[in-house]
């Protein structure tokens, strides 16, 4: 669907304007499947402090202007990964982006655009259907696999072995990486970066015995070989995971069968 031009005039006078706030224009890509045939942009002039997060601005629009605005959020501290969206065209967590980092220089008017992440069906406004994303996540068996009898003690692991997969344990399943991937936009059957990252986390875990199973799953036309190494995923990750590097390590594990 193609978004139409900005429309709609909204009275935002009810939004509290704290001392020291500046007015920013928040342009939101709205879509209600019950009444809209395609998404359209709507703008809201919102008072904001430099220390506000974009999530605060969305709450102000929802709470004081239009209660029908739909978006996901939960912890608001960059841990749950619920509020991934496009902010000024870049995948980010709305709870981590500060207004001060988006203000136009020289006192010029500031416009902040907010749209749903790409590659997943938009259900309403900034709310997307995450089921295709989680289907790929589940497919790579993102859990410890161990055969034989249950051990009588904990599975001990050295610090060095733990360090081997430490980076990919940071994933919060926000889908910012997967929905930033051009291959995923064009081909929804591609596993996507997040699924591969979570497979990596267990493939290189010395306690796990299911690496071969996951490698077989990812050694597929829609697996790791679909990656084109554009680094979009690494740039989009709010946790700083070296996603492209992890994908290349899975490729090497397949090529050399050294896990």
N, C-alpha and C positions, 0 to 999 in steps of 0.2 A: 504494500500500500504506500502511496505517495502522500506526504503531508501537504495540506493546503496552506495558504498564507495565514499570517497571524490575524486573529479575529477576536471580537469580544472586548467590551470595556467593563472593568470591574471596579467597584467601590471598595477601596482598601483602607478607608479612613478609620475603620474600627480596630485596625491592628495597632497595638500599643507601640509608641515610638520612644524608646528609652533615650536618656540624655547621651549625646555623643553619637547617635545613630545617623546613618546616611541612607538615602533612598536608592535602592537598586531595583532594576526591572528583572523580574524572574519570568522567563518565557518557557512555558511548559507545553510539551507535546501531549495534547489531550485526546483520548479516544474512549468513547462509551459504545460498545457494540449494540446496545439497545436502540440508540438513536443516530449513531454516526456511521456513514459508509466508508469513511477514511479518517485517519488522524488529522488533527489541525492544531495549530499553535495558538495558545492564549497567553496573554501577558498580564502581569500583576506588579504594581509598584509597591514594594515592601520595604519598610524601615529595617535597617540591619546594623548591628554593631560589627566592627572588624573581626571581633573574636567569635561571632556567630558561625555556626556550621551551616552548610546548605540545607541539611536536614531541618534545622530550626526555621528556615524560611518556608520550607514546605509545610511544616506544622502550622505556621502562622497563616498561610493561605487556607489550609484545611480547616483550622479552628475558627478563623474570623471572617473568611470570605466565601469559601465553597466547600462544604462538608462532603461533597461527592468525590473530591480528589482522592484517587487511589494510589497508594504506594506501600511497599513493604518496609518494615523497620522493626527492630526489637531492642537490642542492648544499647544502641547508640554510642558504642565505644569501640567500634572497629573489630569486634570479636565474633559476632554472630554471622556477619556477611550478608545480612538480609537486604540491605539498601544499596546494592550495586545498581548504578544507572549511568547514563551518559551525561556528563556535566561539561558544558562547552565542547561537546564532541568527543570527550575522552572518558573511558570507563573508569569510574571511581566509586568509592563509598561516600555517600552523602554525609555521613556522620564524621568523616575525617577531613573533608575539604573546608577550610576556613574562608570566610568572605574576604578577609584581607588579602588573600593570595589571588583573588579574582578581580579585585577593584581595578578599574581603569586608571592609568597614570594621569597626573596633571589635573585631577579633579574632574575629569570628563565623566559623562554618564556611564554607568555600568549596567550591562545586560548579561545575565547568567541564563544560559539555555539548559534545560533539563529534559531528557528524553529517556525512554526505556532502552535497556541493553538490546543489541541486535542479535539476530540468529535464533531467537526464541519467540513463539507466538505471543503477541500482546493481548492480554485478557481485558485490561482496562487501564487507561492512562499509563502510569509507570510500572504497572503490575504485569509481569510476564508469566507464562506457563513454564515452570521449571522441570516438569516431568521428563522431557527429552534429555535434559542435562543429567538428572539423577538416574535415568535409565542407563546411560553410558557409564556413570559412576558405579552403579551396582554390577554392571557386566564385567568389570575388571577384578571382581572379588576383593574389595578393599578391607580385608580383615586377615588376621593371622591364621595361617593354615598349618596344622601340625598333625602328623600321622603317628600311629603307634599308641601305646598306653599313655594315659595322662601322667605327667611327672609328679613325683612326690614332693618336689620343691619348686620354687620359682625358676623360670628360665633365665639364667644368669647371662648377662651380656657385658662385654668390655666397653669402656668409654670410646675406644677407637671404632668398635663395631657400631656403636650407637651414633657416632658422628657421621658415619657413612651415609645415613639417610636422614640426618637431622633436618636439613633444609626443607624437605618435602613433607615433614610432619606439621608444618606451619599452615597448611591449606585450611581455609575456613569455608570452602564450598560456596563462595559468593558468585561464581560464574563470570567474574570480570575478565578472566583470561580467556576462557572458552568463547565468550561472546565478542571478544576483540579479534578473533582469528578469521581472516578472510576465507580460509578453506571451510570453516564451519558455517559461515554465512552462505556459501555456495552449495555446500553439501551437508545437510543436517544429519547424515548417517555417520559422519566422521566422529570418532570417539571424543576428540577435543582435548585440549591441554590439561584441564583439571582431572579428567579421568586417568590420563597417563601419569600425571604427578602422583595421584593416589595409588596407582599400580607400582610406581617407582618406590614409594615409601615401604612397600612390603617385599618387592623383588629383592631389594638390597638389605633386608633385615635378616641378620644371621640366625635368628630364631625361627624363621619362616621356612616351610618346605613346599610352598606352592608357587615358587618363582616360574618354573617351567610352564605351569598352567596359564599363568598371566601372560608370559611371553608368547605362548601360542595364540592367545586371544588377541594380542596386539600385533602379531605378525600377520596382518590381514590388510586387505585393500583399503579398509577404512581405519586402520590402526596407525602406528607411529610413522609409517612410510608416507602418509598424506601430509605430514608437516613440511612446510616450505621454508622454515627457519627465518621468518620475518621479524621475530623478536617482539611482535605486538603483545603477546601473552606476558612476557617478562616485564615489559613496560607498564602493563595494566595492573599487575598484581599488587594489591594494597599491603601485602605482607612481605614484599621484597624477595619472594622465592625466585631462584634462578631457573625458571620453567624451561626455557629453551635448552639449557644445559642438561636438565633432567631428561628431557625427551631424547637428546643425543646419547645420553648414557644408556637408555633403554635400547636405542638402535644398536649401539655397540655390543650390548649384552646379547642381542639377537644375532649379530654378525659373528661374534667370536664365542658365544655360549659360555662366557665367563661371568658368573653371577656372584 
